[in-house]
Amino acid sequence: MNVTRSNIDATADEFRSLVSSASFVAMDLEMTGISLPDNDCKESLMDTPSMRYSKMRKVASRFNVVQVGLTLFHEKN
C-alpha cells in the first residue's frame, strides 16, 4: 500500500488495526545520503553487527529521512 499525504487519513485506521495484531514489524528508512568520506565509517566484511550499527548510526545522524517503509508480518493459522 502506498500511503501519501492525500490518503493517509483514509488508511490510518486500517494501519492501526493491522499493526496492533502484527507478529513482527520491519522498518526501512530512505535518507538523503548514506555515505561519509570518514575512514571510520567505511563498511568492512569483517565488521560485527555491533560495529556496522555504530558506523551506520553515525552516518544516519547526519542526514534526513525522506521516506519510511513499513512491513507488517502476520502469522498464518
N, CA, C, O and CB atoms as a CASP TS submission, in Angstrom:
PFRMAT TS
TARGET T0000
AUTHOR 0000-0000-0000
METHOD Language model
MODEL 1
PARENT N/A
ATOM      1  N   MET     1       0.847  -1.154   0.000  1.00  0.00           N
ATOM      2  CA  MET     1       0.000   0.000   0.000  1.00  0.00           C
ATOM      3  C   MET     1       0.904   1.231   0.000  1.00  0.00           C
ATOM      4  O   MET     1       1.824   1.331   0.812  1.00  0.00           O
ATOM      5  CB  MET     1      -0.970  -0.010   1.215  1.00  0.00           C
ATOM      6  N   ASN     2       0.645   2.144  -0.890  1.00  0.00           N
ATOM      7  CA  ASN     2       1.409   3.374  -0.968  1.00  0.00           C
ATOM      8  C   ASN     2       0.610   4.469  -0.257  1.00  0.00           C
ATOM      9  O   ASN     2      -0.445   4.887  -0.735  1.00  0.00           O
ATOM     10  CB  ASN     2       1.716   3.761  -2.456  1.00  0.00           C
ATOM     11  N   VAL     3       1.119   4.923   0.877  1.00  0.00           N
ATOM     12  CA  VAL     3       0.435   5.942   1.664  1.00  0.00           C
ATOM     13  C   VAL     3       1.111   7.280   1.405  1.00  0.00           C
ATOM     14  O   VAL     3       2.325   7.422   1.548  1.00  0.00           O
ATOM     15  CB  VAL     3       0.448   5.592   3.186  1.00  0.00           C
ATOM     16  N   THR     4       0.312   8.239   1.028  1.00  0.00           N
ATOM     17  CA  THR     4       0.805   9.584   0.741  1.00  0.00           C
ATOM     18  C   THR     4       0.023  10.591   1.560  1.00  0.00           C
ATOM     19  O   THR     4      -0.899  10.230   2.292  1.00  0.00           O
ATOM     20  CB  THR     4       0.698   9.909  -0.769  1.00  0.00           C
ATOM     21  N   ARG     5       0.386  11.828   1.436  1.00  0.00           N
ATOM     22  CA  ARG     5      -0.318  12.900   2.144  1.00  0.00           C
ATOM     23  C   ARG     5      -1.815  12.895   1.807  1.00  0.00           C
ATOM     24  O   ARG     5      -2.650  13.194   2.660  1.00  0.00           O
ATOM     25  CB  ARG     5       0.300  14.269   1.791  1.00  0.00           C
ATOM     26  N   SER     6      -2.143  12.556   0.565  1.00  0.00           N
ATOM     27  CA  SER     6      -3.547  12.620   0.136  1.00  0.00           C
ATOM     28  C   SER     6      -4.404  11.471   0.667  1.00  0.00           C
ATOM     29  O   SER     6      -5.627  11.608   0.723  1.00  0.00           O
ATOM     30  CB  SER     6      -3.613  12.628  -1.367  1.00  0.00           C
ATOM     31  N   ASN     7      -3.797  10.328   1.065  1.00  0.00           N
ATOM     32  CA  ASN     7      -4.629   9.218   1.534  1.00  0.00           C
ATOM     33  C   ASN     7      -4.297   8.740   2.950  1.00  0.00           C
ATOM     34  O   ASN     7      -4.798   7.700   3.379  1.00  0.00           O
ATOM     35  CB  ASN     7      -4.497   8.070   0.589  1.00  0.00           C
ATOM     36  N   ILE     8      -3.474   9.470   3.667  1.00  0.00           N
ATOM     37  CA  ILE     8      -3.068   8.997   4.997  1.00  0.00           C
ATOM     38  C   ILE     8      -4.245   8.911   5.968  1.00  0.00           C
ATOM     39  O   ILE     8      -4.309   7.983   6.775  1.00  0.00           O
ATOM     40  CB  ILE     8      -2.000   9.916   5.571  1.00  0.00           C
ATOM     41  N   ASP     9      -5.156   9.845   5.904  1.00  0.00           N
ATOM     42  CA  ASP     9      -6.310   9.791   6.813  1.00  0.00           C
ATOM     43  C   ASP     9      -7.164   8.560   6.548  1.00  0.00           C
ATOM     44  O   ASP     9      -7.646   7.925   7.485  1.00  0.00           O
ATOM     45  CB  ASP     9      -7.164  11.057   6.671  1.00  0.00           C
ATOM     46  N   ALA    10      -7.352   8.224   5.294  1.00  0.00           N
ATOM     47  CA  ALA    10      -8.183   7.072   4.930  1.00  0.00           C
ATOM     48  C   ALA    10      -7.528   5.746   5.312  1.00  0.00           C
ATOM     49  O   ALA    10      -8.236   4.765   5.542  1.00  0.00           O
ATOM     50  CB  ALA    10      -8.472   7.089   3.435  1.00  0.00           C
ATOM     51  N   THR    11      -6.223   5.688   5.384  1.00  0.00           N
ATOM     52  CA  THR    11      -5.535   4.430   5.686  1.00  0.00           C
ATOM     53  C   THR    11      -5.094   4.301   7.141  1.00  0.00           C
ATOM     54  O   THR    11      -4.686   3.218   7.561  1.00  0.00           O
ATOM     55  CB  THR    11      -4.339   4.292   4.799  1.00  0.00           C
ATOM     56  N   ALA    12      -5.165   5.369   7.911  1.00  0.00           N
ATOM     57  CA  ALA    12      -4.664   5.350   9.291  1.00  0.00           C
ATOM     58  C   ALA    12      -5.386   4.318  10.168  1.00  0.00           C
ATOM     59  O   ALA    12      -4.737   3.595  10.925  1.00  0.00           O
ATOM     60  CB  ALA    12      -4.810   6.734   9.910  1.00  0.00           C
ATOM     61  N   ASP    13      -6.705   4.241  10.077  1.00  0.00           N
ATOM     62  CA  ASP    13      -7.448   3.280  10.904  1.00  0.00           C
ATOM     63  C   ASP    13      -7.095   1.839  10.553  1.00  0.00           C
ATOM     64  O   ASP    13      -6.919   1.000  11.437  1.00  0.00           O
ATOM     65  CB  ASP    13      -8.953   3.495  10.742  1.00  0.00           C
ATOM     66  N   GLU    14      -6.992   1.563   9.258  1.00  0.00           N
ATOM     67  CA  GLU    14      -6.627   0.210   8.835  1.00  0.00           C
ATOM     68  C   GLU    14      -5.214  -0.128   9.314  1.00  0.00           C
ATOM     69  O   GLU    14      -4.965  -1.242   9.775  1.00  0.00           O
ATOM     70  CB  GLU    14      -6.722   0.074   7.293  1.00  0.00           C
ATOM     71  N   PHE    15      -4.311   0.809   9.211  1.00  0.00           N
ATOM     72  CA  PHE    15      -2.942   0.582   9.657  1.00  0.00           C
ATOM     73  C   PHE    15      -2.902   0.305  11.156  1.00  0.00           C
ATOM     74  O   PHE    15      -2.232  -0.631  11.591  1.00  0.00           O
ATOM     75  CB  PHE    15      -2.060   1.788   9.315  1.00  0.00           C
ATOM     76  N   ARG    16      -3.611   1.108  11.953  1.00  0.00           N
ATOM     77  CA  ARG    16      -3.648   0.879  13.411  1.00  0.00           C
ATOM     78  C   ARG    16      -4.138  -0.517  13.737  1.00  0.00           C
ATOM     79  O   ARG    16      -3.590  -1.185  14.613  1.00  0.00           O
ATOM     80  CB  ARG    16      -4.545   1.913  14.099  1.00  0.00           C
ATOM     81  N   SER    17      -5.155  -0.952  13.044  1.00  0.00           N
ATOM     82  CA  SER    17      -5.709  -2.285  13.266  1.00  0.00           C
ATOM     83  C   SER    17      -4.690  -3.372  12.919  1.00  0.00           C
ATOM     84  O   SER    17      -4.517  -4.333  13.668  1.00  0.00           O
ATOM     85  CB  SER    17      -6.985  -2.474  12.438  1.00  0.00           C
ATOM     86  N   LEU    18      -4.031  -3.212  11.795  1.00  0.00           N
ATOM     87  CA  LEU    18      -3.077  -4.225  11.350  1.00  0.00           C
ATOM     88  C   LEU    18      -1.794  -4.234  12.175  1.00  0.00           C
ATOM     89  O   LEU    18      -1.262  -5.306  12.464  1.00  0.00           O
ATOM     90  CB  LEU    18      -2.740  -4.005   9.897  1.00  0.00           C
ATOM     91  N   VAL    19      -1.289  -3.075  12.557  1.00  0.00           N
ATOM     92  CA  VAL    19      -0.032  -3.036  13.311  1.00  0.00           C
ATOM     93  C   VAL    19      -0.217  -3.620  14.709  1.00  0.00           C
ATOM     94  O   VAL    19       0.701  -4.243  15.243  1.00  0.00           O
ATOM     95  CB  VAL    19       0.494  -1.592  13.408  1.00  0.00           C
ATOM     96  N   SER    20      -1.380  -3.430  15.300  1.00  0.00           N
ATOM     97  CA  SER    20      -1.602  -3.956  16.655  1.00  0.00           C
ATOM     98  C   SER    20      -1.680  -5.479  16.687  1.00  0.00           C
ATOM     99  O   SER    20      -1.471  -6.088  17.736  1.00  0.00           O
ATOM    100  CB  SER    20      -2.879  -3.374  17.234  1.00  0.00           C
ATOM    101  N   SER    21      -1.980  -6.097  15.545  1.00  0.00           N
ATOM    102  CA  SER    21      -2.065  -7.563  15.510  1.00  0.00           C
ATOM    103  C   SER    21      -0.862  -8.202  14.815  1.00  0.00           C
ATOM    104  O   SER    21      -0.832  -9.421  14.647  1.00  0.00           O
ATOM    105  CB  SER    21      -3.344  -7.990  14.808  1.00  0.00           C
ATOM    106  N   ALA    22       0.108  -7.419  14.415  1.00  0.00           N
ATOM    107  CA  ALA    22       1.277  -7.954  13.699  1.00  0.00           C
ATOM    108  C   ALA    22       2.193  -8.730  14.643  1.00  0.00           C
ATOM    109  O   ALA    22       2.369  -8.360  15.803  1.00  0.00           O
ATOM    110  CB  ALA    22       2.064  -6.814  13.025  1.00  0.00           C
ATOM    111  N   SER    23       2.769  -9.806  14.126  1.00  0.00           N
ATOM    112  CA  SER    23       3.747 -10.588  14.886  1.00  0.00           C
ATOM    113  C   SER    23       5.114  -9.914  14.858  1.00  0.00           C
ATOM    114  O   SER    23       5.906 -10.036  15.793  1.00  0.00           O
ATOM    115  CB  SER    23       3.850 -12.018  14.325  1.00  0.00           C
ATOM    116  N   PHE    24       5.368  -9.206  13.770  1.00  0.00           N
ATOM    117  CA  PHE    24       6.666  -8.568  13.586  1.00  0.00           C
ATOM    118  C   PHE    24       6.470  -7.369  12.666  1.00  0.00           C
ATOM    119  O   PHE    24       5.682  -7.427  11.722  1.00  0.00           O
ATOM    120  CB  PHE    24       7.722  -9.572  13.000  1.00  0.00           C
ATOM    121  N   VAL    25       7.183  -6.293  12.939  1.00  0.00           N
ATOM    122  CA  VAL    25       7.132  -5.102  12.101  1.00  0.00           C
ATOM    123  C   VAL    25       8.554  -4.742  11.687  1.00  0.00           C
ATOM    124  O   VAL    25       9.438  -4.623  12.536  1.00  0.00           O
ATOM    125  CB  VAL    25       6.445  -3.914  12.846  1.00  0.00           C
ATOM    126  N   ALA    26       8.778  -4.567  10.386  1.00  0.00           N
ATOM    127  CA  ALA    26      10.085  -4.152   9.876  1.00  0.00           C
ATOM    128  C   ALA    26       9.963  -2.729   9.350  1.00  0.00           C
ATOM    129  O   ALA    26       8.952  -2.359   8.754  1.00  0.00           O
ATOM    130  CB  ALA    26      10.598  -5.122   8.756  1.00  0.00           C
ATOM    131  N   MET    27      11.006  -1.938   9.579  1.00  0.00           N
ATOM    132  CA  MET    27      11.001  -0.556   9.134  1.00  0.00           C
ATOM    133  C   MET    27      12.255  -0.280   8.305  1.00  0.00           C
ATOM    134  O   MET    27      13.350  -0.729   8.642  1.00  0.00           O
ATOM    135  CB  MET    27      10.917   0.407  10.342  1.00  0.00           C
ATOM    136  N   ASP    28      12.076   0.451   7.236  1.00  0.00           N
ATOM    137  CA  ASP    28      13.180   0.834   6.361  1.00  0.00           C
ATOM    138  C   ASP    28      13.108   2.336   6.143  1.00  0.00           C
ATOM    139  O   ASP    28      12.035   2.871   5.862  1.00  0.00           O
ATOM    140  CB  ASP    28      13.129   0.063   5.000  1.00  0.00           C
ATOM    141  N   LEU    29      14.234   3.019   6.269  1.00  0.00           N
ATOM    142  CA  LEU    29      14.275   4.461   6.062  1.00  0.00           C
ATOM    143  C   LEU    29      15.084   4.785   4.822  1.00  0.00           C
ATOM    144  O   LEU    29      16.190   4.278   4.636  1.00  0.00           O
ATOM    145  CB  LEU    29      14.864   5.173   7.288  1.00  0.00           C
ATOM    146  N   GLU    30      14.527   5.626   3.985  1.00  0.00           N
ATOM    147  CA  GLU    30      15.279   6.162   2.856  1.00  0.00           C
ATOM    148  C   GLU    30      15.745   7.545   3.291  1.00  0.00           C
ATOM    149  O   GLU    30      14.962   8.355   3.787  1.00  0.00           O
ATOM    150  CB  GLU    30      14.408   6.217   1.519  1.00  0.00           C
ATOM    151  N   MET    31      17.036   7.797   3.095  1.00  0.00           N
ATOM    152  CA  MET    31      17.609   9.038   3.600  1.00  0.00           C
ATOM    153  C   MET    31      18.236   9.840   2.465  1.00  0.00           C
ATOM    154  O   MET    31      18.434   9.332   1.361  1.00  0.00           O
ATOM    155  CB  MET    31      18.653   8.745   4.686  1.00  0.00           C
ATOM    156  N   THR    32      18.544  11.100   2.756  1.00  0.00           N
ATOM    157  CA  THR    32      19.111  11.994   1.748  1.00  0.00           C
ATOM    158  C   THR    32      20.529  11.623   1.371  1.00  0.00           C
ATOM    159  O   THR    32      21.032  12.129   0.367  1.00  0.00           O
ATOM    160  CB  THR    32      19.080  13.410   2.240  1.00  0.00           C
ATOM    161  N   GLY    33      21.184  10.787   2.105  1.00  0.00           N
ATOM    162  CA  GLY    33      22.543  10.346   1.814  1.00  0.00           C
ATOM    163  C   GLY    33      22.955   9.307   2.822  1.00  0.00           C
ATOM    164  O   GLY    33      22.495   9.336   3.964  1.00  0.00           O
ATOM    165  N   ILE    34      23.815   8.386   2.427  1.00  0.00           N
ATOM    166  CA  ILE    34      24.183   7.348   3.391  1.00  0.00           C
ATOM    167  C   ILE    34      25.675   7.059   3.412  1.00  0.00           C
ATOM    168  O   ILE    34      26.090   5.989   3.859  1.00  0.00           O
ATOM    169  CB  ILE    34      23.436   6.081   3.085  1.00  0.00           C
ATOM    170  N   SER    35      26.476   7.983   2.943  1.00  0.00           N
ATOM    171  CA  SER    35      27.906   7.722   2.998  1.00  0.00           C
ATOM    172  C   SER    35      28.656   8.966   3.444  1.00  0.00           C
ATOM    173  O   SER    35      28.218  10.093   3.213  1.00  0.00           O
ATOM    174  CB  SER    35      28.421   7.248   1.636  1.00  0.00           C
ATOM    175  N   LEU    36      29.774   8.743   4.074  1.00  0.00           N
ATOM    176  CA  LEU    36      30.648   9.813   4.528  1.00  0.00           C
ATOM    177  C   LEU    36      32.067   9.486   4.095  1.00  0.00           C
ATOM    178  O   LEU    36      32.419   8.313   3.971  1.00  0.00           O
ATOM    179  CB  LEU    36      30.561  10.000   6.071  1.00  0.00           C
ATOM    180  N   PRO    37      32.878  10.493   3.866  1.00  0.00           N
ATOM    181  CA  PRO    37      34.256  10.227   3.473  1.00  0.00           C
ATOM    182  C   PRO    37      35.137   9.732   4.629  1.00  0.00           C
ATOM    183  O   PRO    37      36.267   9.299   4.407  1.00  0.00           O
ATOM    184  CB  PRO    37      34.854  11.473   2.887  1.00  0.00           C
ATOM    185  N   ASP    38      34.619   9.796   5.858  1.00  0.00           N
ATOM    186  CA  ASP    38      35.399   9.368   7.023  1.00  0.00           C
ATOM    187  C   ASP    38      35.810   7.903   6.900  1.00  0.00           C
ATOM    188  O   ASP    38      34.984   7.048   6.580  1.00  0.00           O
ATOM    189  CB  ASP    38      34.595   9.583   8.315  1.00  0.00           C
ATOM    190  N   ASN    39      37.071   7.619   7.153  1.00  0.00           N
ATOM    191  CA  ASN    39      37.530   6.231   7.128  1.00  0.00           C
ATOM    192  C   ASN    39      36.881   5.394   8.212  1.00  0.00           C
ATOM    193  O   ASN    39      36.697   4.190   8.031  1.00  0.00           O
ATOM    194  CB  ASN    39      39.031   6.176   7.276  1.00  0.00           C
ATOM    195  N   ASP    40      36.528   6.005   9.337  1.00  0.00           N
ATOM    196  CA  ASP    40      35.931   5.236  10.428  1.00  0.00           C
ATOM    197  C   ASP    40      34.476   4.859  10.158  1.00  0.00           C
ATOM    198  O   ASP    40      33.865   4.163  10.970  1.00  0.00           O
ATOM    199  CB  ASP    40      36.018   6.023  11.715  1.00  0.00           C
ATOM    200  N   CYS    41      33.905   5.306   9.030  1.00  0.00           N
ATOM    201  CA  CYS    41      32.527   4.956   8.674  1.00  0.00           C
ATOM    202  C   CYS    41      32.456   3.959   7.524  1.00  0.00           C
ATOM    203  O   CYS    41      31.366   3.511   7.168  1.00  0.00           O
ATOM    204  CB  CYS    41      31.755   6.205   8.307  1.00  0.00           C
ATOM    205  N   LYS    42      33.570   3.613   6.951  1.00  0.00           N
ATOM    206  CA  LYS    42      33.563   2.679   5.824  1.00  0.00           C
ATOM    207  C   LYS    42      33.204   1.278   6.310  1.00  0.00           C
ATOM    208  O   LYS    42      33.692   0.806   7.337  1.00  0.00           O
ATOM    209  CB  LYS    42      34.937   2.670   5.111  1.00  0.00           C
ATOM    210  N   GLU    43      32.330   0.627   5.532  1.00  0.00           N
ATOM    211  CA  GLU    43      31.927  -0.728   5.874  1.00  0.00           C
ATOM    212  C   GLU    43      33.036  -1.721   5.552  1.00  0.00           C
ATOM    213  O   GLU    43      33.833  -1.517   4.637  1.00  0.00           O
ATOM    214  CB  GLU    43      30.648  -1.107   5.134  1.00  0.00           C
ATOM    215  N   SER    44      33.065  -2.787   6.319  1.00  0.00           N
ATOM    216  CA  SER    44      34.026  -3.857   6.092  1.00  0.00           C
ATOM    217  C   SER    44      33.322  -5.195   6.270  1.00  0.00           C
ATOM    218  O   SER    44      32.426  -5.326   7.104  1.00  0.00           O
ATOM    219  CB  SER    44      35.241  -3.735   7.056  1.00  0.00           C
ATOM    220  N   LEU    45      33.725  -6.182   5.489  1.00  0.00           N
ATOM    221  CA  LEU    45      33.154  -7.520   5.646  1.00  0.00           C
ATOM    222  C   LEU    45      33.507  -8.127   6.997  1.00  0.00           C
ATOM    223  O   LEU    45      32.879  -9.091   7.434  1.00  0.00           O
ATOM    224  CB  LEU    45      33.638  -8.435   4.527  1.00  0.00           C
ATOM    225  N   MET    46      34.511  -7.561   7.656  1.00  0.00           N
ATOM    226  CA  MET    46      34.927  -8.065   8.956  1.00  0.00           C
ATOM    227  C   MET    46      34.160  -7.409  10.113  1.00  0.00           C
ATOM    228  O   MET    46      34.351  -7.785  11.269  1.00  0.00           O
ATOM    229  CB  MET    46      36.414  -7.845   9.136  1.00  0.00           C
ATOM    230  N   ASP    47      33.302  -6.440   9.813  1.00  0.00           N
ATOM    231  CA  ASP    47      32.526  -5.767  10.860  1.00  0.00           C
ATOM    232  C   ASP    47      31.565  -6.737  11.536  1.00  0.00           C
ATOM    233  O   ASP    47      30.929  -7.558  10.876  1.00  0.00           O
ATOM    234  CB  ASP    47      31.748  -4.579  10.274  1.00  0.00           C
ATOM    235  N   THR    48      31.470  -6.634  12.843  1.00  0.00           N
ATOM    236  CA  THR    48      30.426  -7.358  13.570  1.00  0.00           C
ATOM    237  C   THR    48      29.129  -6.555  13.402  1.00  0.00           C
ATOM    238  O   THR    48      29.183  -5.388  13.015  1.00  0.00           O
ATOM    239  CB  THR    48      30.804  -7.551  15.109  1.00  0.00           C
ATOM    240  N   PRO    49      27.975  -7.150  13.682  1.00  0.00           N
ATOM    241  CA  PRO    49      26.738  -6.373  13.607  1.00  0.00           C
ATOM    242  C   PRO    49      26.795  -5.114  14.473  1.00  0.00           C
ATOM    243  O   PRO    49      26.295  -4.064  14.070  1.00  0.00           O
ATOM    244  CB  PRO    49      25.556  -7.235  14.031  1.00  0.00           C
ATOM    245  N   SER    50      27.389  -5.208  15.635  1.00  0.00           N
ATOM    246  CA  SER    50      27.503  -4.047  16.520  1.00  0.00           C
ATOM    247  C   SER    50      28.360  -2.943  15.895  1.00  0.00           C
ATOM    248  O   SER    50      28.023  -1.762  15.980  1.00  0.00           O
ATOM    249  CB  SER    50      28.096  -4.467  17.868  1.00  0.00           C
ATOM    250  N   MET    51      29.475  -3.340  15.266  1.00  0.00           N
ATOM    251  CA  MET    51      30.347  -2.361  14.622  1.00  0.00           C
ATOM    252  C   MET    51      29.623  -1.687  13.451  1.00  0.00           C
ATOM    253  O   MET    51      29.689  -0.469  13.287  1.00  0.00           O
ATOM    254  CB  MET    51      31.649  -3.037  14.133  1.00  0.00           C
ATOM    255  N   ARG    52      28.935  -2.492  12.645  1.00  0.00           N
ATOM    256  CA  ARG    52      28.199  -1.935  11.498  1.00  0.00           C
ATOM    257  C   ARG    52      27.123  -0.977  11.976  1.00  0.00           C
ATOM    258  O   ARG    52      26.962   0.103  11.409  1.00  0.00           O
ATOM    259  CB  ARG    52      27.567  -3.061  10.649  1.00  0.00           C
ATOM    260  N   TYR    53      26.383  -1.355  13.011  1.00  0.00           N
ATOM    261  CA  TYR    53      25.339  -0.481  13.553  1.00  0.00           C
ATOM    262  C   TYR    53      25.935   0.849  13.990  1.00  0.00           C
ATOM    263  O   TYR    53      25.381   1.903  13.680  1.00  0.00           O
ATOM    264  CB  TYR    53      24.621  -1.158  14.736  1.00  0.00           C
ATOM    265  N   SER    54      27.043   0.817  14.700  1.00  0.00           N
ATOM    266  CA  SER    54      27.674   2.054  15.169  1.00  0.00           C
ATOM    267  C   SER    54      28.088   2.947  14.010  1.00  0.00           C
ATOM    268  O   SER    54      27.894   4.162  14.061  1.00  0.00           O
ATOM    269  CB  SER    54      28.888   1.735  16.034  1.00  0.00           C
ATOM    270  N   LYS    55      28.657   2.355  12.966  1.00  0.00           N
ATOM    271  CA  LYS    55      29.063   3.132  11.801  1.00  0.00           C
ATOM    272  C   LYS    55      27.855   3.735  11.088  1.00  0.00           C
ATOM    273  O   LYS    55      27.862   4.916  10.742  1.00  0.00           O
ATOM    274  CB  LYS    55      29.860   2.258  10.834  1.00  0.00           C
ATOM    275  N   MET    56      26.830   2.933  10.870  1.00  0.00           N
ATOM    276  CA  MET    56      25.655   3.417  10.150  1.00  0.00           C
ATOM    277  C   MET    56      24.872   4.432  10.979  1.00  0.00           C
ATOM    278  O   MET    56      24.247   5.340  10.430  1.00  0.00           O
ATOM    279  CB  MET    56      24.751   2.247   9.767  1.00  0.00           C
ATOM    280  N   ARG    57      24.909   4.276  12.293  1.00  0.00           N
ATOM    281  CA  ARG    57      24.247   5.247  13.166  1.00  0.00           C
ATOM    282  C   ARG    57      24.916   6.617  13.031  1.00  0.00           C
ATOM    283  O   ARG    57      24.238   7.644  13.002  1.00  0.00           O
ATOM    284  CB  ARG    57      24.283   4.769  14.641  1.00  0.00           C
ATOM    285  N   LYS    58      26.235   6.626  12.951  1.00  0.00           N
ATOM    286  CA  LYS    58      26.968   7.876  12.786  1.00  0.00           C
ATOM    287  C   LYS    58      26.613   8.522  11.443  1.00  0.00           C
ATOM    288  O   LYS    58      26.392   9.731  11.364  1.00  0.00           O
ATOM    289  CB  LYS    58      28.492   7.629  12.882  1.00  0.00           C
ATOM    290  N   VAL    59      26.561   7.706  10.400  1.00  0.00           N
ATOM    291  CA  VAL    59      26.201   8.212   9.075  1.00  0.00           C
ATOM    292  C   VAL    59      24.772   8.756   9.087  1.00  0.00           C
ATOM    293  O   VAL    59      24.521   9.868   8.622  1.00  0.00           O
ATOM    294  CB  VAL    59      26.345   7.099   8.008  1.00  0.00           C
ATOM    295  N   ALA    60      23.847   7.972   9.616  1.00  0.00           N
ATOM    296  CA  ALA    60      22.434   8.361   9.601  1.00  0.00           C
ATOM    297  C   ALA    60      22.161   9.620  10.403  1.00  0.00           C
ATOM    298  O   ALA    60      21.223  10.354  10.092  1.00  0.00           O
ATOM    299  CB  ALA    60      21.587   7.240  10.133  1.00  0.00           C
ATOM    300  N   SER    61      22.955   9.884  11.424  1.00  0.00           N
ATOM    301  CA  SER    61      22.703  11.062  12.257  1.00  0.00           C
ATOM    302  C   SER    61      22.979  12.370  11.512  1.00  0.00           C
ATOM    303  O   SER    61      22.607  13.445  11.982  1.00  0.00           O
ATOM    304  CB  SER    61      23.557  10.999  13.514  1.00  0.00           C
ATOM    305  N   ARG    62      23.622  12.277  10.365  1.00  0.00           N
ATOM    306  CA  ARG    62      23.975  13.480   9.607  1.00  0.00           C
ATOM    307  C   ARG    62      23.038  13.757   8.429  1.00  0.00           C
ATOM    308  O   ARG    62      23.237  14.733   7.707  1.00  0.00           O
ATOM    309  CB  ARG    62      25.384  13.358   9.100  1.00  0.00           C
ATOM    310  N   PHE    63      22.038  12.928   8.228  1.00  0.00           N
ATOM    311  CA  PHE    63      21.160  13.079   7.071  1.00  0.00           C
ATOM    312  C   PHE    63      19.703  13.118   7.513  1.00  0.00           C
ATOM    313  O   PHE    63      19.404  12.942   8.694  1.00  0.00           O
ATOM    314  CB  PHE    63      21.384  11.934   6.067  1.00  0.00           C
ATOM    315  N   ASN    64      18.792  13.349   6.562  1.00  0.00           N
ATOM    316  CA  ASN    64      17.366  13.451   6.852  1.00  0.00           C
ATOM    317  C   ASN    64      16.597  12.274   6.262  1.00  0.00           C
ATOM    318  O   ASN    64      16.952  11.749   5.207  1.00  0.00           O
ATOM    319  CB  ASN    64      16.809  14.765   6.312  1.00  0.00           C
ATOM    320  N   VAL    65      15.551  11.876   6.953  1.00  0.00           N
ATOM    321  CA  VAL    65      14.659  10.827   6.458  1.00  0.00           C
ATOM    322  C   VAL    65      13.732  11.457   5.418  1.00  0.00           C
ATOM    323  O   VAL    65      13.111  12.487   5.681  1.00  0.00           O
ATOM    324  CB  VAL    65      13.837  10.166   7.633  1.00  0.00           C
ATOM    325  N   VAL    66      13.637  10.838   4.237  1.00  0.00           N
ATOM    326  CA  VAL    66      12.746  11.341   3.192  1.00  0.00           C
ATOM    327  C   VAL    66      11.594  10.382   2.905  1.00  0.00           C
ATOM    328  O   VAL    66      10.611  10.761   2.268  1.00  0.00           O
ATOM    329  CB  VAL    66      13.532  11.593   1.918  1.00  0.00           C
ATOM    330  N   GLN    67      11.715   9.130   3.378  1.00  0.00           N
ATOM    331  CA  GLN    67      10.655   8.152   3.151  1.00  0.00           C
ATOM    332  C   GLN    67      10.774   7.055   4.192  1.00  0.00           C
ATOM    333  O   GLN    67      11.877   6.666   4.574  1.00  0.00           O
ATOM    334  CB  GLN    67      10.728   7.563   1.713  1.00  0.00           C
ATOM    335  N   VAL    68       9.637   6.561   4.647  1.00  0.00           N
ATOM    336  CA  VAL    68       9.608   5.471   5.619  1.00  0.00           C
ATOM    337  C   VAL    68       8.846   4.306   5.004  1.00  0.00           C
ATOM    338  O   VAL    68       7.756   4.480   4.460  1.00  0.00           O
ATOM    339  CB  VAL    68       8.953   5.923   6.967  1.00  0.00           C
ATOM    340  N   GLY    69       9.428   3.129   5.096  1.00  0.00           N
ATOM    341  CA  GLY    69       8.756   1.923   4.641  1.00  0.00           C
ATOM    342  C   GLY    69       8.477   1.017   5.833  1.00  0.00           C
ATOM    343  O   GLY    69       9.357   0.793   6.664  1.00  0.00           O
ATOM    344  N   LEU    70       7.267   0.501   5.918  1.00  0.00           N
ATOM    345  CA  LEU    70       6.883  -0.416   6.996  1.00  0.00           C
ATOM    346  C   LEU    70       6.334  -1.694   6.380  1.00  0.00           C
ATOM    347  O   LEU    70       5.562  -1.656   5.422  1.00  0.00           O
ATOM    348  CB  LEU    70       5.830   0.238   7.948  1.00  0.00           C
ATOM    349  N   THR    71       6.737  -2.814   6.937  1.00  0.00           N
ATOM    350  CA  THR    71       6.197  -4.106   6.521  1.00  0.00           C
ATOM    351  C   THR    71       5.671  -4.805   7.757  1.00  0.00           C
ATOM    352  O   THR    71       6.383  -4.956   8.750  1.00  0.00           O
ATOM    353  CB  THR    71       7.275  -4.979   5.791  1.00  0.00           C
ATOM    354  N   LEU    72       4.435  -5.225   7.692  1.00  0.00           N
ATOM    355  CA  LEU    72       3.796  -5.909   8.825  1.00  0.00           C
ATOM    356  C   LEU    72       3.697  -7.398   8.506  1.00  0.00           C
ATOM    357  O   LEU    72       3.258  -7.784   7.423  1.00  0.00           O
ATOM    358  CB  LEU    72       2.378  -5.308   9.126  1.00  0.00           C
ATOM    359  N   PHE    73       4.104  -8.217   9.453  1.00  0.00           N
ATOM    360  CA  PHE    73       4.065  -9.662   9.288  1.00  0.00           C
ATOM    361  C   PHE    73       3.034 -10.245  10.245  1.00  0.00           C
ATOM    362  O   PHE    73       3.025  -9.937  11.437  1.00  0.00           O
ATOM    363  CB  PHE    73       5.462 -10.288   9.533  1.00  0.00           C
ATOM    364  N   HIS    74       2.175 -11.083   9.707  1.00  0.00           N
ATOM    365  CA  HIS    74       1.154 -11.759  10.499  1.00  0.00           C
ATOM    366  C   HIS    74       1.328 -13.269  10.343  1.00  0.00           C
ATOM    367  O   HIS    74       1.594 -13.759   9.245  1.00  0.00           O
ATOM    368  CB  HIS    74      -0.279 -11.314  10.066  1.00  0.00           C
ATOM    369  N   GLU    75       1.178 -13.996  11.436  1.00  0.00           N
ATOM    370  CA  GLU    75       1.268 -15.458  11.396  1.00  0.00           C
ATOM    371  C   GLU    75       0.000 -16.038  10.805  1.00  0.00           C
ATOM    372  O   GLU    75      -1.107 -15.593  11.110  1.00  0.00           O
ATOM    373  CB  GLU    75       1.514 -16.036  12.803  1.00  0.00           C
ATOM    374  N   LYS    76       0.177 -17.043   9.948  1.00  0.00           N
ATOM    375  CA  LYS    76      -0.999 -17.764   9.413  1.00  0.00           C
ATOM    376  C   LYS    76      -1.346 -18.894  10.360  1.00  0.00           C
ATOM    377  O   LYS    76      -0.463 -19.574  10.882  1.00  0.00           O
ATOM    378  CB  LYS    76      -0.728 -18.320   7.969  1.00  0.00           C
ATOM    379  N   ASN    77      -2.606 -19.086  10.574  1.00  0.00           N
ATOM    380  CA  ASN    77      -3.055 -20.186  11.455  1.00  0.00           C
ATOM    381  C   ASN    77      -3.499 -21.361  10.633  1.00  0.00           C
ATOM    382  O   ASN    77      -3.910 -22.381  11.185  1.00  0.00           O
ATOM    383  CB  ASN    77      -4.201 -19.733  12.376  1.00  0.00           C
TER
END
